[in-house]
């Protein structure tokens, strides 16, 4: 007997496990969508990273996060505080052993601000000064901000604002000093110039350097502004050298004096003959026209709010913070915009700041900048 031919499966048999089939299709679709979404996310993040790194060149993102400084966190009005601390350099491509401020980056931050961004700006000053170009960059950016936005700028001296610090904050609408601070040092300094007399031998090796002399070593600084090199234990230079280098210093000093005179309303001749390059306590600085008021920080912030015609009780102050972890993952430096990360003397590295390397340059600085350069 011949067996019957095989019969096709019935519909009921083909649809015997509808749940299993649907579940498999759902899982496959979900995995596919998930993989596509993940791929798009990775591409987007890489794109953001490329753009961020290209735009910053490794510098901090100027739109980085901000930290709360003062006032109610839910206040309707916000003022921006920018720290001017440590030695003032120009661009952010050099290093030093102390906290420092990059004047060009501070200027760039000010230049990005519009009237609706903040109710005003407060410069928190704690600096011995530094490069003339860095200090002047901040000062001119302050003027541009005032003219562009109509907002007021208040400078608040927290510890000292000397030399280049005075240069940078001179155009502020109001300068307030905390108690126990120092303000002034309107002068410039150029050096040091070392002179080894009667050299008898070089004691240096691959790791250290040294010079043996019978006549000793003298060190000289050129200055403009009475008392600018106060505390310098060395001295000797020819009259011709003094004249050549001094001529350039005369120009820088005159511009410094005239700038402060214009923006603080102090006669230039009085700065040259009476104030000189001395630093003053808050009360004396106020009497000399370098400072407008003396008060603690909370009162200074309230005064800044009043000056900008906003309610101090409904105003907060914020300042730039460190970049977030995503930004640093894409190559943005882990530092606050406008500021350096101090070197450690234990690392065996050398400072590369423009005020530390190369030929001596004219500085608006108060004190011994060997601490800055190592």
KARA-V527789 format. One line per field, one symbol per residue. psi: psi as a letter, one per 30 degrees, with the letter a starting at -180 (. if undefined). burial: I if it has 9 or more other ideal C-beta (glycine too) atoms within 8 Angstrom, else O. Layout:
psi = ???
burial = ???
This chain:
psi = kkkllkklkleeeegeieeeeeeeeeeeeeeeeeeeeeeeeeeeeeeeeeeeeeefgflkkfglllkkellkfglfkkkkkkkjkakjaclhglllflklkjeeeeeeeeffklefelflkkjjkikgabkeeeeeeeeeeeeeeeeefglkkkkjjeeljkcfeeeefefkfkkkklkglkkbhjllkkaljkjkkikflkglafelllkklffakkkkkklkjkgehkfkfllklleeeeeeeeeeeeeeeeeeeeeeeeffhkkeeeeefeebglklleeeeeefgfkelklleeeeeeeeeeeghljffhklkllklklleeeffggkkilkkflljklkfffhlkkgkffflalklklikkajgfeef.
burial = OOOOOOOOOOOOOOOOOOOOOOOOOOOOOOOOOOOOOOOOOOOOOOOIIIOIIOOIOOIIIIOIOOOIIOIOOOIOIIIIIIIIIIIIIIIIOIIIIIIIIIIIIIIIIIIOIOOOOIIIIIIIIIIIIIIIOIIIIIIIIIIIIIOOIOIIIIIIIIOIIIIIIIIIIIIIOIIIIIOOIIIIIIIIIIIOIOIOIOIOOOOOOOOOOOIOIOOOIIIIIIIIIOIIOOOOOOOOOOOOOIOOIIOIIIOIIOOIIIIIIOOIOIOIOIIIOOIIIIIIOIOOIIOIOIIOIIOOIOOIIIIIIIIIOIOIOIIIIIIIOOIOOOIIOIIIIOIIIIIIOIIOOOOOOOIOIIIIOOOOIIIIIIOOIOIIII
